[in-house]
Amino acid sequence: MKNLIRQAIFSFIIFWFSPLLIPFVLTTEKEIITADIKRWAEVLNLPEQGLWMQLLVLLYKTQEFRNLYYYRLLKGNLNGRISMYLLKKFYPECPSLFLDSSCCIGAGLFIQHGFSTIIMADIGEQCWVNQQVTIGYKDKSGRPKIGNNVRITAGAKVLGNIQVGDNVTIGANSVVVKDVPNDCVVVGIPAAIIRRNGVKVEEKL
């Protein structure tokens, strides 16, 4: 009986969120949204389901994904944007997560706990951002460019017109204001390299 009740509640919730499929049908950004769905489903270990069902489950369970979904729709065609603006009134974003609309964000960005997180940067593919992260301008000189497969962990700050390479991990609460080479782990204030190509090192940026 309990299982039947839970299933009925889940079915009702999925039905309630089903209008959010309309922008997906209308948008020109289906390919990159599909890549996002697959990444989030893998990270969150969602059951094997159809793409649309996984999309609805993500939109229902994770406001952070909803922010990313709306960001993708904003980058698409007019029909997708109009339907998105109408539906946002009923299905709000995570209020403490800010994705700047001028950013260029590659496929597969995963945002774990979007609390107090600001992203104002160009970001590559398959990146991961944790809570209380700030990525953006230090002054008028420009904003960061983040490579592929970069993980920016809780509380980190990545500021200014800098380049963060591919396969980089930025440790919790680190402050990065200089370029970071590929295949590195950086930590500290200011951040320094503690691992390069899998080997422990002690190098300044």
Backbone as ProteinMPNN parsed JSONL, in Angstrom:
{"seq_chain_A": "MKNLIRQAIFSFIIFWFSPLLIPFVLTTEKEIITADIKRWAEVLNLPEQGLWMQLLVLLYKTQEFRNLYYYRLLKGNLNGRISMYLLKKFYPECPSLFLDSSCCIGAGLFIQHGFSTIIMADIGEQCWVNQQVTIGYKDKSGRPKIGNNVRITAGAKVLGNIQVGDNVTIGANSVVVKDVPNDCVVVGIPAAIIRRNGVKVEEKL", "coords_chain_A": {"N_chain_A": [[0.826, -1.208, 0.0], [1.914, 1.249, 0.847], [3.879, 1.539, -1.07], [2.319, 1.864, -3.338], [1.101, 4.308, -2.776], [3.334, 5.993, -2.66], [4.185, 5.743, -5.323], [2.011, 6.84, -6.624], [2.13, 9.485, -5.732], [4.625, 10.238, -6.764], [4.085, 9.979, -9.503], [2.174, 11.964, -9.818], [3.726, 14.244, -9.254], [5.603, 14.16, -11.33], [3.878, 14.495, -13.47], [3.032, 17.097, -12.885], [5.348, 18.533, -13.402], [5.639, 18.164, -16.083], [4.963, 20.182, -18.079], [7.393, 21.49, -18.436], [8.687, 20.168, -20.386], [7.931, 21.271, -22.756], [9.512, 23.594, -23.587], [11.861, 22.179, -24.169], [11.148, 20.632, -26.353], [10.745, 22.667, -28.183], [13.15, 24.112, -28.366], [16.35, 24.949, -29.883], [18.499, 23.9, -28.673], [18.732, 21.218, -28.013], [20.7, 19.201, -28.22], [22.906, 19.883, -26.517], [21.572, 20.101, -24.082], [20.733, 17.473, -23.802], [23.229, 16.242, -23.432], [23.859, 17.368, -20.947], [21.825, 16.212, -19.373], [22.542, 13.482, -19.457], [25.027, 13.56, -18.16], [24.364, 14.491, -15.544], [22.561, 12.512, -14.768], [24.28, 10.344, -14.659], [26.134, 11.131, -12.642], [24.431, 11.462, -10.435], [23.459, 8.974, -10.266], [20.997, 8.074, -11.386], [18.11, 6.033, -12.085], [18.008, 3.812, -14.947], [16.26, 5.193, -17.428], [13.944, 6.586, -19.846], [15.039, 9.405, -21.84], [13.415, 11.724, -21.588], [12.031, 11.213, -19.216], [14.148, 11.156, -17.385], [14.949, 13.809, -17.635], [12.682, 15.129, -16.558], [12.732, 14.14, -13.928], [15.154, 15.228, -13.01], [14.574, 17.981, -13.244], [12.593, 18.182, -11.366], [13.816, 17.289, -8.943], [16.238, 18.681, -8.587], [17.031, 21.887, -8.192], [19.28, 23.227, -9.081], [19.918, 22.018, -11.497], [17.729, 22.921, -12.882], [18.295, 25.663, -13.113], [20.491, 25.513, -14.864], [19.249, 24.35, -17.069], [17.414, 26.381, -17.811], [19.277, 28.311, -18.476], [20.431, 27.125, -20.757], [18.206, 27.096, -22.463], [17.832, 29.801, -22.77], [19.901, 30.43, -24.448], [19.043, 29.455, -26.818], [16.582, 29.294, -29.482], [13.895, 31.667, -30.25], [11.28, 30.669, -29.691], [11.706, 28.658, -27.772], [12.794, 30.245, -25.728], [10.684, 31.994, -25.067], [8.672, 30.233, -24.089], [10.096, 29.247, -21.935], [10.395, 31.543, -20.286], [7.733, 31.963, -19.536], [7.16, 29.617, -18.071], [8.964, 29.709, -15.979], [7.813, 31.165, -13.954], [6.228, 29.404, -12.6], [7.881, 27.314, -11.987], [10.392, 27.793, -10.226], [13.856, 28.93, -10.209], [16.93, 27.891, -8.549], [17.515, 30.145, -6.08], [19.937, 31.136, -5.093], [21.93, 30.593, -6.841], [23.808, 31.777, -9.488], [24.028, 32.074, -12.895], [25.655, 33.656, -15.313], [24.255, 35.131, -18.152], [25.771, 35.805, -20.349], [27.837, 34.069, -20.465], [29.76, 31.367, -21.918], [29.112, 28.14, -21.757], [30.216, 24.892, -21.685], [29.112, 21.527, -22.601], [27.687, 19.293, -20.162], [28.135, 20.41, -17.61], [28.221, 20.043, -14.153], [26.596, 20.961, -11.22], [27.003, 20.927, -7.945], [25.118, 21.357, -5.192], [24.081, 24.378, -5.288], [24.285, 26.572, -3.609], [24.856, 29.927, -2.899], [26.523, 30.46, -5.149], [28.353, 31.728, -7.857], [28.703, 32.092, -11.269], [30.498, 33.466, -13.674], [31.93, 33.157, -16.285], [33.716, 31.719, -19.052], [33.338, 28.368, -19.767], [34.582, 25.076, -20.137], [33.904, 21.672, -21.246], [32.254, 19.043, -19.356], [32.646, 19.859, -16.66], [32.769, 20.56, -13.084], [31.21, 22.082, -10.379], [31.155, 23.191, -7.078], [29.439, 24.229, -4.008], [29.173, 27.675, -2.868], [31.044, 28.837, -4.518], [32.87, 31.216, -6.38], [33.243, 32.454, -9.551], [34.642, 34.662, -11.641], [34.875, 38.15, -12.548], [37.714, 40.131, -11.609], [38.504, 42.667, -12.045], [38.202, 45.19, -14.594], [39.605, 43.958, -16.591], [38.932, 41.444, -17.535], [37.42, 38.103, -17.523], [37.576, 34.748, -16.084], [38.706, 31.906, -18.034], [37.783, 28.699, -18.32], [38.962, 25.403, -18.603], [38.411, 22.063, -19.98], [36.869, 19.374, -18.13], [37.264, 20.287, -15.477], [37.358, 20.676, -11.97], [35.916, 22.519, -9.471], [36.027, 23.15, -6.224], [34.298, 23.37, -2.995], [33.722, 26.669, -1.889], [35.792, 27.879, -3.295], [37.536, 30.494, -5.086], [37.793, 31.911, -8.207], [39.296, 34.201, -10.054], [39.427, 36.993, -12.276], [41.137, 37.815, -15.397], [42.095, 35.125, -16.392], [43.464, 31.888, -17.315], [42.371, 28.665, -16.871], [43.549, 25.469, -17.106], [42.919, 22.251, -18.768], [41.571, 19.358, -17.054], [41.921, 20.056, -14.348], [41.932, 20.393, -10.8], [40.586, 22.427, -8.337], [41.164, 23.206, -5.093], [39.214, 23.214, -2.011], [38.113, 26.375, -0.843], [40.214, 27.71, -2.01], [42.02, 30.409, -3.573], [42.275, 31.585, -6.705], [44.122, 33.44, -8.869], [45.807, 33.503, -10.94], [47.048, 32.059, -14.023], [46.435, 28.566, -14.554], [48.112, 25.579, -15.224], [47.491, 22.698, -17.42], [46.231, 19.556, -16.099], [46.598, 19.656, -13.254], [46.526, 19.949, -9.642], [45.451, 22.416, -7.506], [45.784, 24.354, -4.524], [45.054, 26.509, -1.699], [45.72, 29.929, -0.458], [47.383, 32.525, -1.679], [46.53, 30.335, -4.442], [48.49, 27.399, -5.013], [50.391, 24.962, -6.874], [50.0, 21.601, -6.075], [50.001, 19.116, -7.099], [50.991, 17.69, -10.129], [50.31, 16.281, -13.18], [49.697, 13.928, -11.81], [51.773, 13.65, -10.002], [53.207, 14.511, -6.881], [53.991, 17.834, -6.094], [55.516, 21.032, -5.301], [54.744, 23.99, -6.244], [54.677, 27.389, -7.195], [52.093, 29.378, -8.7]], "CA_chain_A": [[0.0, 0.0, 0.0], [2.805, 2.411, 0.91], [4.528, 1.671, -2.374], [1.332, 2.415, -4.268], [0.927, 5.732, -2.453], [4.549, 6.679, -3.116], [4.172, 5.765, -6.775], [0.979, 7.798, -7.044], [2.657, 10.832, -5.471], [5.682, 10.479, -7.743], [3.453, 10.168, -10.815], [1.55, 13.285, -9.824], [4.788, 15.253, -9.322], [6.136, 14.134, -12.693], [2.849, 15.12, -14.307], [3.054, 18.531, -12.594], [6.519, 19.139, -14.034], [5.678, 17.837, -17.512], [5.011, 21.337, -18.982], [8.765, 21.911, -18.707], [9.147, 19.497, -21.609], [7.572, 22.079, -23.926], [10.682, 24.31, -24.122], [12.823, 21.224, -24.724], [10.657, 20.288, -27.697], [10.816, 23.834, -29.064], [14.459, 24.763, -28.424], [17.407, 24.48, -30.776], [19.619, 23.495, -27.816], [18.472, 19.852, -27.546], [21.91, 18.371, -28.155], [23.693, 20.18, -25.319], [20.742, 19.746, -22.93], [20.816, 16.012, -23.702], [24.526, 15.937, -22.81], [23.723, 17.709, -19.52], [20.982, 15.196, -18.729], [23.32, 12.254, -19.318], [26.057, 13.762, -17.119], [23.727, 14.563, -14.234], [22.009, 11.184, -14.468], [25.404, 9.48, -14.286], [26.682, 11.563, -11.354], [23.43, 11.23, -9.39], [23.097, 7.551, -10.302], [19.57, 7.926, -11.639], [17.761, 4.766, -12.749], [17.945, 3.801, -16.404], [14.925, 5.559, -17.89], [13.993, 7.369, -21.064], [15.635, 10.733, -21.703], [12.434, 12.69, -21.109], [11.76, 10.935, -17.81], [15.303, 11.628, -16.626], [14.864, 15.269, -17.621], [11.649, 15.531, -15.601], [13.208, 13.837, -12.572], [16.165, 16.236, -12.67], [13.912, 19.276, -13.059], [11.827, 18.094, -10.121], [14.615, 17.042, -7.75], [17.43, 19.526, -8.448], [16.868, 23.258, -8.69], [20.499, 23.619, -9.781], [19.765, 21.603, -12.893], [16.73, 23.808, -13.475], [19.017, 26.871, -13.521], [21.281, 25.201, -16.06], [18.264, 24.126, -18.144], [16.947, 27.692, -18.253], [20.409, 28.959, -19.153], [20.532, 26.544, -22.101], [17.072, 27.563, -23.257], [18.074, 31.219, -23.069], [20.865, 30.477, -25.556], [18.425, 28.886, -28.009], [15.72, 30.096, -30.348], [12.898, 32.52, -29.599], [10.165, 29.88, -29.165], [12.155, 28.038, -26.526], [12.972, 31.273, -24.701], [9.37, 32.499, -24.634], [8.036, 29.221, -23.242], [10.872, 29.191, -20.698], [10.042, 32.686, -19.439], [6.392, 31.736, -18.984], [7.16, 28.509, -17.115], [9.784, 30.036, -14.813], [6.953, 31.702, -12.904], [5.658, 28.274, -11.865], [8.959, 26.388, -11.619], [11.484, 28.749, -10.005], [15.253, 28.507, -10.157], [17.636, 27.993, -7.266], [17.713, 31.593, -6.002], [21.289, 31.52, -4.681], [22.86, 30.2, -7.91], [23.757, 32.743, -10.587], [24.746, 31.769, -14.125], [25.576, 34.848, -16.162], [23.747, 34.753, -19.479], [26.769, 36.059, -21.385], [28.85, 33.008, -20.425], [29.719, 30.24, -22.849], [29.314, 26.983, -20.881], [30.221, 23.651, -22.442], [28.189, 20.47, -22.208], [28.002, 18.431, -19.033], [28.462, 21.076, -16.351], [27.495, 19.558, -12.982], [26.649, 21.909, -10.11], [26.6, 20.226, -6.726], [24.742, 22.34, -4.165], [24.293, 25.694, -5.884], [24.134, 27.636, -2.619], [25.792, 31.051, -2.913], [27.496, 30.199, -6.209], [28.296, 32.688, -8.957], [29.514, 31.68, -12.41], [30.613, 34.472, -14.733], [33.146, 32.741, -16.969], [33.568, 30.749, -20.14], [33.667, 27.084, -19.147], [34.639, 23.967, -21.08], [32.98, 20.55, -21.108], [32.378, 18.057, -18.283], [33.184, 20.491, -15.456], [32.05, 20.31, -11.823], [31.311, 23.23, -9.485], [30.501, 22.988, -5.791], [28.76, 25.354, -3.387], [29.887, 28.866, -2.404], [32.128, 29.115, -5.46], [32.762, 32.432, -7.191], [34.101, 32.472, -10.738], [34.256, 35.875, -12.349], [35.755, 39.298, -12.744], [38.434, 40.801, -10.52], [38.479, 44.069, -12.466], [37.69, 45.336, -15.948], [40.499, 43.319, -17.561], [38.31, 40.26, -18.124], [36.965, 37.052, -16.624], [38.302, 33.494, -16.308], [38.38, 30.906, -19.057], [37.971, 27.413, -17.657], [39.116, 24.334, -19.582], [37.553, 20.888, -19.892], [37.069, 18.44, -17.022], [37.787, 21.038, -14.333], [36.541, 20.575, -10.769], [36.134, 23.675, -8.59], [35.373, 22.632, -5.031], [33.525, 24.29, -2.149], [34.287, 27.908, -1.381], [36.91, 28.38, -4.097], [37.363, 31.737, -5.83], [38.609, 31.961, -9.425], [39.013, 35.6, -10.362], [40.231, 37.767, -13.201], [41.359, 37.396, -16.779], [43.061, 34.044, -16.302], [43.149, 30.647, -18.02], [42.518, 27.429, -16.105], [43.7, 24.427, -18.103], [42.099, 21.043, -18.721], [41.843, 18.342, -16.034], [42.412, 20.749, -13.154], [41.105, 20.429, -9.588], [40.864, 23.573, -7.472], [40.789, 22.759, -3.765], [38.237, 23.99, -1.244], [38.478, 27.694, -0.313], [41.389, 28.271, -2.681], [41.851, 31.655, -4.327], [43.081, 31.467, -7.917], [44.145, 34.703, -9.608], [46.808, 33.353, -11.996], [46.815, 30.923, -14.909], [46.707, 27.223, -14.023], [48.4, 24.661, -16.339], [46.713, 21.471, -17.512], [46.538, 18.356, -15.308], [47.138, 20.064, -11.96], [45.688, 20.202, -8.469], [45.931, 23.626, -6.833], [45.126, 24.663, -3.25], [45.649, 27.569, -0.894], [45.464, 31.36, -0.66], [46.93, 32.269, -3.056], [46.638, 28.93, -4.823], [49.752, 26.874, -5.529], [50.245, 23.618, -7.422], [50.483, 20.532, -5.192], [50.105, 17.883, -7.893], [51.038, 17.932, -11.574], [50.338, 14.997, -13.89], [49.636, 12.839, -10.848], [52.951, 13.624, -9.148], [53.217, 15.561, -5.88], [54.972, 18.905, -6.29], [55.257, 22.293, -4.59], [55.077, 25.013, -7.222], [53.838, 28.581, -7.248], [51.501, 29.69, -10.008]], "C_chain_A": [[0.868, 1.268, 0.0], [3.487, 2.64, -0.427], [3.584, 2.266, -3.411], [1.12, 3.906, -4.044], [2.131, 6.529, -2.946], [4.585, 6.801, -4.635], [3.155, 6.765, -7.311], [1.461, 9.234, -6.855], [3.725, 11.19, -6.499], [5.089, 10.756, -9.13], [2.799, 11.535, -10.917], [2.602, 14.377, -9.969], [5.364, 15.32, -10.737], [5.145, 14.785, -13.667], [2.863, 16.638, -14.128], [4.216, 19.226, -13.301], [6.563, 18.924, -15.547], [5.607, 19.051, -18.45], [6.426, 21.816, -19.307], [9.386, 21.166, -19.885], [8.889, 20.349, -22.851], [8.766, 22.873, -24.455], [11.713, 23.382, -24.735], [12.434, 20.826, -26.147], [10.904, 21.437, -28.666], [12.234, 24.355, -29.307], [15.368, 24.16, -29.49], [18.604, 23.926, -29.99], [19.478, 22.057, -27.308], [19.747, 19.049, -27.33], [22.687, 18.614, -26.862], [22.886, 19.888, -24.045], [20.768, 18.234, -22.724], [22.131, 15.592, -23.055], [24.503, 16.253, -21.319], [22.929, 16.642, -18.776], [21.788, 13.934, -18.471], [24.376, 12.392, -18.226], [25.435, 13.749, -15.731], [23.151, 13.211, -13.826], [23.109, 10.231, -14.031], [25.929, 9.84, -12.904], [25.725, 11.233, -10.212], [22.925, 9.792, -9.363], [21.591, 7.356, -10.448], [19.297, 6.579, -12.315], [17.761, 4.92, -14.268], [16.498, 4.033, -16.846], [15.06, 6.269, -19.228], [14.528, 8.767, -20.795], [14.645, 11.734, -21.114], [12.119, 12.466, -19.637], [12.928, 11.396, -16.94], [15.316, 13.155, -16.543], [13.846, 15.742, -16.588], [12.095, 15.276, -14.166], [14.244, 14.864, -12.13], [15.529, 17.598, -12.419], [13.118, 19.324, -11.76], [12.744, 18.07, -8.899], [15.738, 18.048, -7.529], [17.194, 20.899, -9.063], [18.099, 23.716, -9.455], [20.433, 23.215, -11.251], [18.758, 22.508, -13.6], [17.388, 25.112, -13.935], [19.785, 26.644, -14.811], [20.375, 24.998, -17.267], [17.77, 25.455, -18.696], [18.057, 28.461, -18.966], [20.542, 28.439, -20.587], [19.412, 27.051, -23.0], [17.25, 29.022, -23.665], [19.017, 31.386, -24.26], [20.242, 30.028, -26.878], [17.528, 29.852, -28.754], [14.618, 30.805, -29.56], [11.761, 31.698, -28.992], [10.519, 29.213, -27.842], [12.291, 29.05, -25.409], [11.628, 31.767, -24.18], [8.689, 31.499, -23.702], [8.764, 29.095, -21.912], [10.501, 30.326, -19.752], [8.666, 32.504, -18.797], [6.412, 30.685, -17.879], [7.981, 28.803, -15.868], [8.957, 30.576, -13.659], [6.396, 30.592, -12.02], [6.718, 27.3, -11.351], [10.236, 27.213, -11.411], [12.859, 28.094, -9.979], [15.732, 28.413, -8.714], [18.044, 29.451, -7.092], [19.141, 32.018, -5.675], [22.353, 31.103, -5.692], [22.699, 31.158, -9.076], [24.637, 32.275, -11.733], [24.588, 32.954, -15.066], [25.23, 34.447, -17.592], [24.754, 34.98, -20.593], [27.856, 34.983, -21.429], [28.665, 32.028, -21.569], [30.102, 29.002, -22.043], [29.18, 25.709, -21.701], [29.289, 22.608, -21.862], [28.663, 19.762, -20.945], [28.431, 19.123, -17.766], [27.589, 20.503, -15.235], [27.702, 20.533, -11.84], [26.111, 21.202, -8.871], [26.359, 21.26, -5.635], [25.045, 23.75, -4.669], [24.199, 26.847, -4.91], [25.251, 28.661, -2.744], [26.909, 30.849, -3.934], [27.266, 31.149, -7.375], [29.233, 32.213, -10.059], [29.409, 32.742, -13.491], [31.93, 34.198, -15.459], [32.78, 31.862, -18.141], [34.134, 29.422, -19.647], [33.613, 25.988, -20.198], [33.642, 22.872, -20.748], [33.303, 19.696, -19.877], [33.041, 18.636, -17.036], [32.252, 20.263, -14.261], [32.291, 21.508, -10.924], [30.524, 22.94, -8.211], [29.919, 24.287, -5.248], [29.73, 26.463, -2.966], [31.133, 29.163, -3.247], [31.834, 30.426, -6.185], [33.756, 32.354, -8.331], [33.718, 33.719, -11.526], [35.321, 36.941, -12.377], [36.467, 39.699, -11.448], [38.447, 42.306, -10.757], [37.978, 44.094, -13.911], [38.527, 44.599, -16.997], [39.903, 42.059, -18.186], [37.963, 39.223, -17.073], [37.672, 35.736, -16.953], [37.796, 32.708, -17.513], [38.771, 29.554, -18.474], [38.01, 26.312, -18.715], [38.121, 23.206, -19.383], [37.894, 20.046, -18.664], [37.753, 19.112, -15.831], [36.815, 20.908, -13.175], [36.919, 21.713, -9.826], [35.332, 23.412, -7.322], [34.935, 23.753, -4.091], [34.328, 25.507, -1.701], [35.404, 28.506, -2.207], [36.531, 29.668, -4.831], [38.334, 31.718, -7.01], [38.311, 33.305, -10.069], [39.979, 36.176, -11.39], [40.395, 37.135, -14.561], [42.448, 36.332, -16.822], [42.555, 32.826, -17.079], [43.401, 29.471, -17.082], [42.502, 26.281, -17.107], [42.758, 23.254, -17.922], [42.524, 20.153, -17.548], [42.473, 18.93, -14.77], [41.411, 20.568, -12.016], [41.552, 21.604, -8.742], [40.301, 23.252, -6.101], [39.853, 23.724, -3.052], [38.854, 25.268, -0.692], [39.735, 28.286, -0.938], [41.033, 29.573, -3.4], [42.826, 31.616, -5.506], [42.98, 32.772, -8.693], [45.212, 34.683, -10.703], [46.474, 32.126, -12.834], [47.203, 29.62, -14.226], [46.972, 26.3, -15.204], [47.463, 23.453, -16.339], [47.149, 20.444, -16.462], [47.179, 18.679, -13.966], [46.065, 20.057, -10.882], [46.275, 21.414, -7.771], [45.117, 23.86, -5.566], [45.776, 25.889, -2.642], [45.24, 28.963, -1.286], [46.809, 32.084, -0.569], [47.221, 30.82, -3.44], [48.026, 28.605, -5.362], [49.515, 25.447, -6.009], [50.798, 22.606, -6.431], [50.561, 19.184, -5.909], [50.058, 18.253, -9.369], [51.211, 16.584, -12.276], [50.405, 13.811, -12.939], [50.806, 12.744, -9.891], [52.906, 14.791, -8.171], [54.346, 16.547, -6.148], [54.632, 20.05, -5.348], [55.705, 23.411, -5.508], [54.129, 26.197, -7.085], [53.254, 28.745, -8.64], [52.203, 30.905, -10.605]], "O_chain_A": [[0.604, 2.222, -0.732], [3.657, 3.777, -0.868], [3.992, 3.067, -4.253], [0.978, 4.673, -4.997], [1.988, 7.587, -3.56], [4.972, 7.84, -5.17], [3.394, 7.444, -8.309], [1.231, 10.092, -7.707], [3.737, 12.296, -7.038], [5.54, 11.657, -9.838], [2.855, 12.188, -11.959], [2.403, 15.333, -10.719], [5.585, 16.405, -11.274], [5.536, 15.528, -14.567], [2.723, 17.381, -15.1], [4.086, 20.367, -13.746], [7.446, 19.458, -16.218], [6.152, 18.968, -19.551], [6.643, 22.469, -20.328], [10.486, 21.5, -20.327], [9.546, 20.172, -23.877], [9.024, 22.841, -25.658], [12.372, 23.743, -25.71], [13.286, 20.7, -27.026], [11.233, 21.214, -29.831], [12.495, 24.972, -30.339], [15.179, 23.026, -29.932], [19.607, 23.529, -30.584], [20.051, 21.714, -26.274], [19.854, 18.299, -26.36], [23.083, 17.664, -26.187], [23.457, 19.471, -23.038], [20.819, 17.767, -21.587], [22.15, 14.686, -22.222], [25.057, 15.503, -20.515], [23.31, 16.22, -17.684], [21.723, 13.373, -17.377], [24.599, 11.46, -17.453], [25.932, 13.066, -14.836], [23.247, 12.817, -12.664], [22.906, 9.405, -13.141], [26.148, 8.955, -12.077], [26.15, 10.779, -9.149], [22.075, 9.435, -8.547], [20.985, 6.568, -9.721], [20.15, 6.052, -13.03], [17.543, 6.008, -14.8], [15.632, 3.178, -16.66], [16.172, 6.524, -19.69], [14.478, 9.256, -19.667], [15.006, 12.512, -20.23], [11.956, 13.428, -18.887], [12.715, 11.968, -15.871], [15.653, 13.723, -15.504], [14.127, 16.664, -15.822], [11.861, 16.104, -13.286], [14.211, 15.321, -10.988], [15.91, 18.294, -11.477], [12.99, 20.377, -11.135], [12.476, 18.763, -7.917], [16.156, 18.252, -6.389], [17.161, 21.055, -10.283], [17.982, 24.513, -10.385], [20.838, 23.971, -12.134], [18.92, 22.822, -14.779], [17.083, 25.613, -15.017], [19.742, 27.461, -15.731], [20.705, 25.432, -18.371], [17.711, 25.64, -19.912], [17.807, 29.173, -19.939], [20.743, 29.218, -21.519], [19.643, 27.394, -24.16], [16.868, 29.423, -24.764], [18.934, 32.373, -24.99], [20.844, 30.201, -27.938], [17.69, 31.069, -28.669], [14.437, 30.571, -28.365], [11.318, 31.999, -27.883], [9.719, 29.209, -26.906], [11.945, 28.76, -24.264], [11.458, 31.939, -22.973], [8.185, 31.878, -22.645], [8.138, 28.864, -20.878], [10.312, 30.104, -18.556], [8.472, 32.859, -17.635], [5.746, 30.851, -16.857], [7.733, 28.221, -14.812], [9.36, 30.456, -12.502], [6.124, 30.806, -10.839], [6.481, 26.555, -10.4], [11.063, 27.318, -12.316], [13.003, 26.891, -9.76], [15.028, 28.804, -7.783], [18.845, 29.955, -7.879], [19.519, 33.155, -5.956], [23.547, 31.243, -5.429], [21.598, 31.337, -9.596], [25.844, 32.098, -11.568], [23.491, 33.215, -15.559], [25.837, 33.541, -18.163], [24.614, 34.408, -21.674], [28.697, 34.986, -22.327], [27.572, 31.876, -22.113], [31.266, 28.824, -21.685], [28.151, 25.476, -22.337], [28.744, 22.78, -20.771], [29.861, 19.644, -20.688], [29.043, 18.487, -16.908], [26.363, 20.479, -15.352], [28.834, 20.895, -11.519], [24.917, 20.918, -8.769], [27.283, 21.953, -5.207], [26.155, 24.25, -4.487], [24.049, 27.994, -5.331], [26.433, 28.321, -2.702], [28.086, 31.04, -3.629], [26.136, 31.349, -7.821], [30.413, 31.962, -9.816], [28.373, 32.897, -14.136], [32.916, 34.912, -15.274], [31.673, 31.328, -18.216], [35.267, 29.358, -19.17], [32.717, 25.965, -21.042], [32.654, 23.11, -20.054], [34.445, 19.631, -19.422], [33.893, 17.992, -16.425], [31.109, 19.834, -14.414], [33.435, 21.915, -10.721], [29.376, 22.501, -8.262], [29.905, 25.31, -5.931], [30.918, 26.232, -2.742], [32.136, 29.671, -2.745], [30.693, 30.704, -6.554], [34.958, 32.206, -8.114], [32.596, 33.822, -12.022], [36.513, 36.663, -12.246], [35.907, 39.618, -10.355], [38.408, 43.106, -9.822], [37.395, 43.119, -14.385], [38.182, 44.62, -18.179], [40.331, 41.649, -19.264], [38.184, 39.433, -15.88], [38.304, 35.628, -18.003], [36.647, 32.826, -17.939], [39.939, 29.303, -18.175], [37.179, 26.295, -19.623], [37.11, 23.371, -18.7], [39.04, 20.005, -18.216], [38.698, 18.572, -15.256], [35.602, 21.012, -13.356], [38.076, 21.856, -9.432], [34.102, 23.446, -7.341], [35.171, 24.931, -4.357], [35.45, 25.392, -1.207], [35.925, 29.562, -1.845], [35.366, 29.898, -5.153], [39.539, 31.533, -6.835], [37.209, 33.528, -10.57], [41.176, 35.89, -11.378], [39.861, 36.061, -14.839], [43.576, 36.599, -17.234], [41.383, 32.746, -17.447], [44.504, 29.302, -16.564], [41.548, 26.137, -17.871], [41.904, 23.259, -17.035], [43.673, 20.186, -17.109], [43.42, 18.38, -14.208], [40.2, 20.586, -12.233], [42.74, 21.766, -8.461], [39.096, 23.048, -5.956], [39.718, 24.886, -3.434], [39.959, 25.26, -0.148], [40.263, 29.276, -0.432], [39.883, 29.795, -3.781], [44.043, 31.616, -5.321], [41.896, 33.168, -9.122], [45.495, 35.709, -11.32], [45.711, 31.26, -12.406], [48.149, 29.561, -13.441], [46.146, 26.231, -16.113], [46.734, 23.221, -15.375], [48.289, 20.462, -15.997], [48.172, 18.064, -13.578], [44.87, 20.146, -11.162], [47.47, 21.44, -7.475], [43.914, 23.6, -5.533], [46.89, 26.268, -3.006], [44.535, 29.184, -2.271], [47.331, 32.242, 0.535], [48.063, 30.165, -2.826], [48.65, 29.404, -6.06], [48.551, 24.8, -5.598], [51.94, 22.733, -5.989], [51.125, 18.226, -5.38], [49.203, 19.024, -9.805], [52.152, 15.842, -11.992], [51.075, 12.816, -13.215], [50.837, 11.848, -9.048], [52.608, 15.921, -8.558], [55.49, 16.163, -6.392], [53.595, 20.04, -4.683], [56.887, 23.751, -5.558], [52.927, 26.023, -6.884], [53.84, 28.309, -9.631], [51.859, 31.338, -11.705]]}, "name": "protein", "num_of_chains": 1, "seq": "MKNLIRQAIFSFIIFWFSPLLIPFVLTTEKEIITADIKRWAEVLNLPEQGLWMQLLVLLYKTQEFRNLYYYRLLKGNLNGRISMYLLKKFYPECPSLFLDSSCCIGAGLFIQHGFSTIIMADIGEQCWVNQQVTIGYKDKSGRPKIGNNVRITAGAKVLGNIQVGDNVTIGANSVVVKDVPNDCVVVGIPAAIIRRNGVKVEEKL"}
